[in-house]
């Protein structure tokens, strides 16, 4: 079994879901594998929707800026976009994210 780290997904209401996220998986995959509510992932990780939108305020320096394609999709389809908005399908789980709190928007489009 691949090594995993703990990541916390926090709803807009403050409800936290701590998950074991497999290294190398995307944050979206980690959320789906652990039944985290609020990550719909309608496109399955193809960066053609924004239903896996998250806020990465705490780890913005670790995850970096979105690609041009991701940035365009966030502009087009993300509800309540913020400076640290990312699509969770585009963020790979690394050991640097251990213990990170990833916030979910109140709604996904």
MODELLER restraints for C-alpha pairs under 7 A, 6 or more apart:
rsr = mdl.restraints
at = mdl.atoms
rsr.add(forms.Gaussian(group=physical.xy_distance, feature=features.Distance(at['CA:2:A'], at['CA:22:A']), mean=6.21, stdev=0.5))
rsr.add(forms.Gaussian(group=physical.xy_distance, feature=features.Distance(at['CA:2:A'], at['CA:23:A']), mean=6.86, stdev=0.5))
rsr.add(forms.Gaussian(group=physical.xy_distance, feature=features.Distance(at['CA:3:A'], at['CA:22:A']), mean=5.87, stdev=0.5))
rsr.add(forms.Gaussian(group=physical.xy_distance, feature=features.Distance(at['CA:3:A'], at['CA:23:A']), mean=5.92, stdev=0.5))
rsr.add(forms.Gaussian(group=physical.xy_distance, feature=features.Distance(at['CA:4:A'], at['CA:20:A']), mean=5.63, stdev=0.5))
rsr.add(forms.Gaussian(group=physical.xy_distance, feature=features.Distance(at['CA:4:A'], at['CA:21:A']), mean=5.07, stdev=0.5))
rsr.add(forms.Gaussian(group=physical.xy_distance, feature=features.Distance(at['CA:4:A'], at['CA:22:A']), mean=4.12, stdev=0.5))
rsr.add(forms.Gaussian(group=physical.xy_distance, feature=features.Distance(at['CA:4:A'], at['CA:23:A']), mean=5.43, stdev=0.5))
rsr.add(forms.Gaussian(group=physical.xy_distance, feature=features.Distance(at['CA:5:A'], at['CA:20:A']), mean=5.42, stdev=0.5))
rsr.add(forms.Gaussian(group=physical.xy_distance, feature=features.Distance(at['CA:5:A'], at['CA:21:A']), mean=5.28, stdev=0.5))
rsr.add(forms.Gaussian(group=physical.xy_distance, feature=features.Distance(at['CA:5:A'], at['CA:22:A']), mean=6.53, stdev=0.5))
rsr.add(forms.Gaussian(group=physical.xy_distance, feature=features.Distance(at['CA:5:A'], at['CA:95:A']), mean=6.75, stdev=0.5))
rsr.add(forms.Gaussian(group=physical.xy_distance, feature=features.Distance(at['CA:5:A'], at['CA:98:A']), mean=5.42, stdev=0.5))
rsr.add(forms.Gaussian(group=physical.xy_distance, feature=features.Distance(at['CA:6:A'], at['CA:18:A']), mean=6.46, stdev=0.5))
rsr.add(forms.Gaussian(group=physical.xy_distance, feature=features.Distance(at['CA:6:A'], at['CA:19:A']), mean=5.56, stdev=0.5))
rsr.add(forms.Gaussian(group=physical.xy_distance, feature=features.Distance(at['CA:6:A'], at['CA:20:A']), mean=4.80, stdev=0.5))
rsr.add(forms.Gaussian(group=physical.xy_distance, feature=features.Distance(at['CA:6:A'], at['CA:21:A']), mean=6.05, stdev=0.5))
rsr.add(forms.Gaussian(group=physical.xy_distance, feature=features.Distance(at['CA:6:A'], at['CA:98:A']), mean=5.49, stdev=0.5))
rsr.add(forms.Gaussian(group=physical.xy_distance, feature=features.Distance(at['CA:6:A'], at['CA:99:A']), mean=5.38, stdev=0.5))
rsr.add(forms.Gaussian(group=physical.xy_distance, feature=features.Distance(at['CA:7:A'], at['CA:18:A']), mean=5.68, stdev=0.5))
rsr.add(forms.Gaussian(group=physical.xy_distance, feature=features.Distance(at['CA:7:A'], at['CA:19:A']), mean=5.49, stdev=0.5))
rsr.add(forms.Gaussian(group=physical.xy_distance, feature=features.Distance(at['CA:7:A'], at['CA:20:A']), mean=6.56, stdev=0.5))
rsr.add(forms.Gaussian(group=physical.xy_distance, feature=features.Distance(at['CA:7:A'], at['CA:21:A']), mean=6.46, stdev=0.5))
rsr.add(forms.Gaussian(group=physical.xy_distance, feature=features.Distance(at['CA:7:A'], at['CA:98:A']), mean=5.96, stdev=0.5))
rsr.add(forms.Gaussian(group=physical.xy_distance, feature=features.Distance(at['CA:7:A'], at['CA:99:A']), mean=4.98, stdev=0.5))
rsr.add(forms.Gaussian(group=physical.xy_distance, feature=features.Distance(at['CA:7:A'], at['CA:100:A']), mean=5.21, stdev=0.5))
rsr.add(forms.Gaussian(group=physical.xy_distance, feature=features.Distance(at['CA:7:A'], at['CA:101:A']), mean=6.35, stdev=0.5))
rsr.add(forms.Gaussian(group=physical.xy_distance, feature=features.Distance(at['CA:8:A'], at['CA:16:A']), mean=6.32, stdev=0.5))
rsr.add(forms.Gaussian(group=physical.xy_distance, feature=features.Distance(at['CA:8:A'], at['CA:17:A']), mean=5.52, stdev=0.5))
rsr.add(forms.Gaussian(group=physical.xy_distance, feature=features.Distance(at['CA:8:A'], at['CA:18:A']), mean=4.28, stdev=0.5))
rsr.add(forms.Gaussian(group=physical.xy_distance, feature=features.Distance(at['CA:8:A'], at['CA:19:A']), mean=6.23, stdev=0.5))
rsr.add(forms.Gaussian(group=physical.xy_distance, feature=features.Distance(at['CA:8:A'], at['CA:99:A']), mean=6.59, stdev=0.5))
rsr.add(forms.Gaussian(group=physical.xy_distance, feature=features.Distance(at['CA:8:A'], at['CA:100:A']), mean=5.99, stdev=0.5))
rsr.add(forms.Gaussian(group=physical.xy_distance, feature=features.Distance(at['CA:8:A'], at['CA:101:A']), mean=4.69, stdev=0.5))
rsr.add(forms.Gaussian(group=physical.xy_distance, feature=features.Distance(at['CA:8:A'], at['CA:102:A']), mean=6.06, stdev=0.5))
rsr.add(forms.Gaussian(group=physical.xy_distance, feature=features.Distance(at['CA:9:A'], at['CA:16:A']), mean=5.69, stdev=0.5))
rsr.add(forms.Gaussian(group=physical.xy_distance, feature=features.Distance(at['CA:9:A'], at['CA:17:A']), mean=5.18, stdev=0.5))
rsr.add(forms.Gaussian(group=physical.xy_distance, feature=features.Distance(at['CA:9:A'], at['CA:18:A']), mean=6.36, stdev=0.5))
rsr.add(forms.Gaussian(group=physical.xy_distance, feature=features.Distance(at['CA:9:A'], at['CA:101:A']), mean=5.81, stdev=0.5))
rsr.add(forms.Gaussian(group=physical.xy_distance, feature=features.Distance(at['CA:9:A'], at['CA:102:A']), mean=4.80, stdev=0.5))
rsr.add(forms.Gaussian(group=physical.xy_distance, feature=features.Distance(at['CA:9:A'], at['CA:103:A']), mean=5.77, stdev=0.5))
rsr.add(forms.Gaussian(group=physical.xy_distance, feature=features.Distance(at['CA:9:A'], at['CA:104:A']), mean=6.99, stdev=0.5))
rsr.add(forms.Gaussian(group=physical.xy_distance, feature=features.Distance(at['CA:10:A'], at['CA:16:A']), mean=4.39, stdev=0.5))
rsr.add(forms.Gaussian(group=physical.xy_distance, feature=features.Distance(at['CA:10:A'], at['CA:17:A']), mean=6.35, stdev=0.5))
rsr.add(forms.Gaussian(group=physical.xy_distance, feature=features.Distance(at['CA:10:A'], at['CA:101:A']), mean=6.68, stdev=0.5))
rsr.add(forms.Gaussian(group=physical.xy_distance, feature=features.Distance(at['CA:10:A'], at['CA:102:A']), mean=6.04, stdev=0.5))
rsr.add(forms.Gaussian(group=physical.xy_distance, feature=features.Distance(at['CA:10:A'], at['CA:103:A']), mean=4.71, stdev=0.5))
rsr.add(forms.Gaussian(group=physical.xy_distance, feature=features.Distance(at['CA:10:A'], at['CA:104:A']), mean=5.98, stdev=0.5))
rsr.add(forms.Gaussian(group=physical.xy_distance, feature=features.Distance(at['CA:11:A'], at['CA:103:A']), mean=6.05, stdev=0.5))
rsr.add(forms.Gaussian(group=physical.xy_distance, feature=features.Distance(at['CA:11:A'], at['CA:104:A']), mean=5.00, stdev=0.5))
rsr.add(forms.Gaussian(group=physical.xy_distance, feature=features.Distance(at['CA:11:A'], at['CA:105:A']), mean=6.98, stdev=0.5))
rsr.add(forms.Gaussian(group=physical.xy_distance, feature=features.Distance(at['CA:12:A'], at['CA:104:A']), mean=5.84, stdev=0.5))
rsr.add(forms.Gaussian(group=physical.xy_distance, feature=features.Distance(at['CA:12:A'], at['CA:105:A']), mean=5.69, stdev=0.5))
rsr.add(forms.Gaussian(group=physical.xy_distance, feature=features.Distance(at['CA:12:A'], at['CA:106:A']), mean=5.08, stdev=0.5))
rsr.add(forms.Gaussian(group=physical.xy_distance, feature=features.Distance(at['CA:17:A'], at['CA:36:A']), mean=6.75, stdev=0.5))
rsr.add(forms.Gaussian(group=physical.xy_distance, feature=features.Distance(at['CA:19:A'], at['CA:34:A']), mean=6.33, stdev=0.5))
rsr.add(forms.Gaussian(group=physical.xy_distance, feature=features.Distance(at['CA:21:A'], at['CA:30:A']), mean=5.03, stdev=0.5))
rsr.add(forms.Gaussian(group=physical.xy_distance, feature=features.Distance(at['CA:21:A'], at['CA:93:A']), mean=6.93, stdev=0.5))
rsr.add(forms.Gaussian(group=physical.xy_distance, feature=features.Distance(at['CA:22:A'], at['CA:30:A']), mean=6.87, stdev=0.5))
rsr.add(forms.Gaussian(group=physical.xy_distance, feature=features.Distance(at['CA:22:A'], at['CA:93:A']), mean=6.87, stdev=0.5))
rsr.add(forms.Gaussian(group=physical.xy_distance, feature=features.Distance(at['CA:23:A'], at['CA:93:A']), mean=5.06, stdev=0.5))
rsr.add(forms.Gaussian(group=physical.xy_distance, feature=features.Distance(at['CA:23:A'], at['CA:94:A']), mean=5.47, stdev=0.5))
rsr.add(forms.Gaussian(group=physical.xy_distance, feature=features.Distance(at['CA:24:A'], at['CA:92:A']), mean=5.61, stdev=0.5))
rsr.add(forms.Gaussian(group=physical.xy_distance, feature=features.Distance(at['CA:24:A'], at['CA:93:A']), mean=5.24, stdev=0.5))
rsr.add(forms.Gaussian(group=physical.xy_distance, feature=features.Distance(at['CA:24:A'], at['CA:94:A']), mean=6.46, stdev=0.5))
rsr.add(forms.Gaussian(group=physical.xy_distance, feature=features.Distance(at['CA:25:A'], at['CA:92:A']), mean=5.63, stdev=0.5))
rsr.add(forms.Gaussian(group=physical.xy_distance, feature=features.Distance(at['CA:25:A'], at['CA:93:A']), mean=5.58, stdev=0.5))
rsr.add(forms.Gaussian(group=physical.xy_distance, feature=features.Distance(at['CA:26:A'], at['CA:88:A']), mean=6.65, stdev=0.5))
rsr.add(forms.Gaussian(group=physical.xy_distance, feature=features.Distance(at['CA:26:A'], at['CA:89:A']), mean=5.45, stdev=0.5))
rsr.add(forms.Gaussian(group=physical.xy_distance, feature=features.Distance(at['CA:26:A'], at['CA:90:A']), mean=6.57, stdev=0.5))
rsr.add(forms.Gaussian(group=physical.xy_distance, feature=features.Distance(at['CA:26:A'], at['CA:91:A']), mean=5.34, stdev=0.5))
rsr.add(forms.Gaussian(group=physical.xy_distance, feature=features.Distance(at['CA:26:A'], at['CA:92:A']), mean=4.32, stdev=0.5))
rsr.add(forms.Gaussian(group=physical.xy_distance, feature=features.Distance(at['CA:26:A'], at['CA:93:A']), mean=5.62, stdev=0.5))
rsr.add(forms.Gaussian(group=physical.xy_distance, feature=features.Distance(at['CA:27:A'], at['CA:88:A']), mean=4.97, stdev=0.5))
rsr.add(forms.Gaussian(group=physical.xy_distance, feature=features.Distance(at['CA:27:A'], at['CA:89:A']), mean=6.07, stdev=0.5))
rsr.add(forms.Gaussian(group=physical.xy_distance, feature=features.Distance(at['CA:27:A'], at['CA:91:A']), mean=5.83, stdev=0.5))
rsr.add(forms.Gaussian(group=physical.xy_distance, feature=features.Distance(at['CA:27:A'], at['CA:92:A']), mean=6.24, stdev=0.5))
rsr.add(forms.Gaussian(group=physical.xy_distance, feature=features.Distance(at['CA:27:A'], at['CA:93:A']), mean=6.11, stdev=0.5))
rsr.add(forms.Gaussian(group=physical.xy_distance, feature=features.Distance(at['CA:28:A'], at['CA:52:A']), mean=6.39, stdev=0.5))
rsr.add(forms.Gaussian(group=physical.xy_distance, feature=features.Distance(at['CA:28:A'], at['CA:88:A']), mean=4.78, stdev=0.5))
rsr.add(forms.Gaussian(group=physical.xy_distance, feature=features.Distance(at['CA:28:A'], at['CA:89:A']), mean=4.76, stdev=0.5))
rsr.add(forms.Gaussian(group=physical.xy_distance, feature=features.Distance(at['CA:31:A'], at['CA:39:A']), mean=6.79, stdev=0.5))
rsr.add(forms.Gaussian(group=physical.xy_distance, feature=features.Distance(at['CA:38:A'], at['CA:104:A']), mean=6.79, stdev=0.5))
rsr.add(forms.Gaussian(group=physical.xy_distance, feature=features.Distance(at['CA:39:A'], at['CA:51:A']), mean=6.36, stdev=0.5))
rsr.add(forms.Gaussian(group=physical.xy_distance, feature=features.Distance(at['CA:39:A'], at['CA:52:A']), mean=4.94, stdev=0.5))
rsr.add(forms.Gaussian(group=physical.xy_distance, feature=features.Distance(at['CA:40:A'], at['CA:51:A']), mean=5.28, stdev=0.5))
rsr.add(forms.Gaussian(group=physical.xy_distance, feature=features.Distance(at['CA:40:A'], at['CA:52:A']), mean=5.94, stdev=0.5))
rsr.add(forms.Gaussian(group=physical.xy_distance, feature=features.Distance(at['CA:41:A'], at['CA:51:A']), mean=5.09, stdev=0.5))
rsr.add(forms.Gaussian(group=physical.xy_distance, feature=features.Distance(at['CA:41:A'], at['CA:52:A']), mean=5.07, stdev=0.5))
rsr.add(forms.Gaussian(group=physical.xy_distance, feature=features.Distance(at['CA:42:A'], at['CA:51:A']), mean=6.21, stdev=0.5))
rsr.add(forms.Gaussian(group=physical.xy_distance, feature=features.Distance(at['CA:43:A'], at['CA:49:A']), mean=6.16, stdev=0.5))
rsr.add(forms.Gaussian(group=physical.xy_distance, feature=features.Distance(at['CA:45:A'], at['CA:89:A']), mean=4.83, stdev=0.5))
rsr.add(forms.Gaussian(group=physical.xy_distance, feature=features.Distance(at['CA:47:A'], at['CA:70:A']), mean=6.47, stdev=0.5))
rsr.add(forms.Gaussian(group=physical.xy_distance, feature=features.Distance(at['CA:48:A'], at['CA:73:A']), mean=6.81, stdev=0.5))
rsr.add(forms.Gaussian(group=physical.xy_distance, feature=features.Distance(at['CA:49:A'], at['CA:73:A']), mean=6.58, stdev=0.5))
rsr.add(forms.Gaussian(group=physical.xy_distance, feature=features.Distance(at['CA:49:A'], at['CA:77:A']), mean=6.60, stdev=0.5))
rsr.add(forms.Gaussian(group=physical.xy_distance, feature=features.Distance(at['CA:50:A'], at['CA:73:A']), mean=6.59, stdev=0.5))
rsr.add(forms.Gaussian(group=physical.xy_distance, feature=features.Distance(at['CA:50:A'], at['CA:74:A']), mean=6.35, stdev=0.5))
rsr.add(forms.Gaussian(group=physical.xy_distance, feature=features.Distance(at['CA:50:A'], at['CA:77:A']), mean=5.55, stdev=0.5))
rsr.add(forms.Gaussian(group=physical.xy_distance, feature=features.Distance(at['CA:50:A'], at['CA:78:A']), mean=5.28, stdev=0.5))
rsr.add(forms.Gaussian(group=physical.xy_distance, feature=features.Distance(at['CA:50:A'], at['CA:87:A']), mean=6.46, stdev=0.5))
rsr.add(forms.Gaussian(group=physical.xy_distance, feature=features.Distance(at['CA:50:A'], at['CA:109:A']), mean=6.77, stdev=0.5))
rsr.add(forms.Gaussian(group=physical.xy_distance, feature=features.Distance(at['CA:51:A'], at['CA:108:A']), mean=5.19, stdev=0.5))
rsr.add(forms.Gaussian(group=physical.xy_distance, feature=features.Distance(at['CA:51:A'], at['CA:109:A']), mean=5.91, stdev=0.5))
rsr.add(forms.Gaussian(group=physical.xy_distance, feature=features.Distance(at['CA:52:A'], at['CA:87:A']), mean=5.51, stdev=0.5))
rsr.add(forms.Gaussian(group=physical.xy_distance, feature=features.Distance(at['CA:52:A'], at['CA:88:A']), mean=5.46, stdev=0.5))
rsr.add(forms.Gaussian(group=physical.xy_distance, feature=features.Distance(at['CA:52:A'], at['CA:89:A']), mean=6.67, stdev=0.5))
rsr.add(forms.Gaussian(group=physical.xy_distance, feature=features.Distance(at['CA:53:A'], at['CA:78:A']), mean=6.53, stdev=0.5))
rsr.add(forms.Gaussian(group=physical.xy_distance, feature=features.Distance(at['CA:53:A'], at['CA:85:A']), mean=6.87, stdev=0.5))
rsr.add(forms.Gaussian(group=physical.xy_distance, feature=features.Distance(at['CA:53:A'], at['CA:86:A']), mean=5.85, stdev=0.5))
rsr.add(forms.Gaussian(group=physical.xy_distance, feature=features.Distance(at['CA:53:A'], at['CA:87:A']), mean=4.56, stdev=0.5))
rsr.add(forms.Gaussian(group=physical.xy_distance, feature=features.Distance(at['CA:53:A'], at['CA:88:A']), mean=6.06, stdev=0.5))
rsr.add(forms.Gaussian(group=physical.xy_distance, feature=features.Distance(at['CA:53:A'], at['CA:108:A']), mean=6.97, stdev=0.5))
rsr.add(forms.Gaussian(group=physical.xy_distance, feature=features.Distance(at['CA:54:A'], at['CA:85:A']), mean=5.76, stdev=0.5))
rsr.add(forms.Gaussian(group=physical.xy_distance, feature=features.Distance(at['CA:54:A'], at['CA:86:A']), mean=5.52, stdev=0.5))
rsr.add(forms.Gaussian(group=physical.xy_distance, feature=features.Distance(at['CA:54:A'], at['CA:87:A']), mean=6.07, stdev=0.5))
rsr.add(forms.Gaussian(group=physical.xy_distance, feature=features.Distance(at['CA:54:A'], at['CA:88:A']), mean=6.17, stdev=0.5))
rsr.add(forms.Gaussian(group=physical.xy_distance, feature=features.Distance(at['CA:54:A'], at['CA:102:A']), mean=6.63, stdev=0.5))
rsr.add(forms.Gaussian(group=physical.xy_distance, feature=features.Distance(at['CA:54:A'], at['CA:103:A']), mean=5.74, stdev=0.5))
rsr.add(forms.Gaussian(group=physical.xy_distance, feature=features.Distance(at['CA:54:A'], at['CA:104:A']), mean=4.86, stdev=0.5))
rsr.add(forms.Gaussian(group=physical.xy_distance, feature=features.Distance(at['CA:54:A'], at['CA:105:A']), mean=6.32, stdev=0.5))
rsr.add(forms.Gaussian(group=physical.xy_distance, feature=features.Distance(at['CA:55:A'], at['CA:84:A']), mean=5.46, stdev=0.5))
rsr.add(forms.Gaussian(group=physical.xy_distance, feature=features.Distance(at['CA:55:A'], at['CA:85:A']), mean=4.58, stdev=0.5))
rsr.add(forms.Gaussian(group=physical.xy_distance, feature=features.Distance(at['CA:55:A'], at['CA:86:A']), mean=6.20, stdev=0.5))
rsr.add(forms.Gaussian(group=physical.xy_distance, feature=features.Distance(at['CA:55:A'], at['CA:102:A']), mean=6.06, stdev=0.5))
rsr.add(forms.Gaussian(group=physical.xy_distance, feature=features.Distance(at['CA:55:A'], at['CA:103:A']), mean=4.97, stdev=0.5))
rsr.add(forms.Gaussian(group=physical.xy_distance, feature=features.Distance(at['CA:55:A'], at['CA:104:A']), mean=6.15, stdev=0.5))
rsr.add(forms.Gaussian(group=physical.xy_distance, feature=features.Distance(at['CA:56:A'], at['CA:84:A']), mean=5.23, stdev=0.5))
rsr.add(forms.Gaussian(group=physical.xy_distance, feature=features.Distance(at['CA:56:A'], at['CA:85:A']), mean=6.25, stdev=0.5))
rsr.add(forms.Gaussian(group=physical.xy_distance, feature=features.Distance(at['CA:56:A'], at['CA:86:A']), mean=6.86, stdev=0.5))
rsr.add(forms.Gaussian(group=physical.xy_distance, feature=features.Distance(at['CA:56:A'], at['CA:102:A']), mean=5.55, stdev=0.5))
rsr.add(forms.Gaussian(group=physical.xy_distance, feature=features.Distance(at['CA:56:A'], at['CA:103:A']), mean=6.63, stdev=0.5))
rsr.add(forms.Gaussian(group=physical.xy_distance, feature=features.Distance(at['CA:57:A'], at['CA:84:A']), mean=5.26, stdev=0.5))
rsr.add(forms.Gaussian(group=physical.xy_distance, feature=features.Distance(at['CA:58:A'], at['CA:101:A']), mean=6.72, stdev=0.5))
rsr.add(forms.Gaussian(group=physical.xy_distance, feature=features.Distance(at['CA:59:A'], at['CA:100:A']), mean=6.87, stdev=0.5))
rsr.add(forms.Gaussian(group=physical.xy_distance, feature=features.Distance(at['CA:60:A'], at['CA:84:A']), mean=6.16, stdev=0.5))
rsr.add(forms.Gaussian(group=physical.xy_distance, feature=features.Distance(at['CA:63:A'], at['CA:91:A']), mean=6.66, stdev=0.5))
rsr.add(forms.Gaussian(group=physical.xy_distance, feature=features.Distance(at['CA:66:A'], at['CA:86:A']), mean=6.51, stdev=0.5))
rsr.add(forms.Gaussian(group=physical.xy_distance, feature=features.Distance(at['CA:74:A'], at['CA:81:A']), mean=6.98, stdev=0.5))
rsr.add(forms.Gaussian(group=physical.xy_distance, feature=features.Distance(at['CA:77:A'], at['CA:109:A']), mean=6.65, stdev=0.5))
rsr.add(forms.Gaussian(group=physical.xy_distance, feature=features.Distance(at['CA:78:A'], at['CA:108:A']), mean=6.94, stdev=0.5))
rsr.add(forms.Gaussian(group=physical.xy_distance, feature=features.Distance(at['CA:78:A'], at['CA:109:A']), mean=6.55, stdev=0.5))
rsr.add(forms.Gaussian(group=physical.xy_distance, feature=features.Distance(at['CA:79:A'], at['CA:107:A']), mean=6.69, stdev=0.5))
rsr.add(forms.Gaussian(group=physical.xy_distance, feature=features.Distance(at['CA:79:A'], at['CA:108:A']), mean=6.00, stdev=0.5))
rsr.add(forms.Gaussian(group=physical.xy_distance, feature=features.Distance(at['CA:79:A'], at['CA:109:A']), mean=6.24, stdev=0.5))
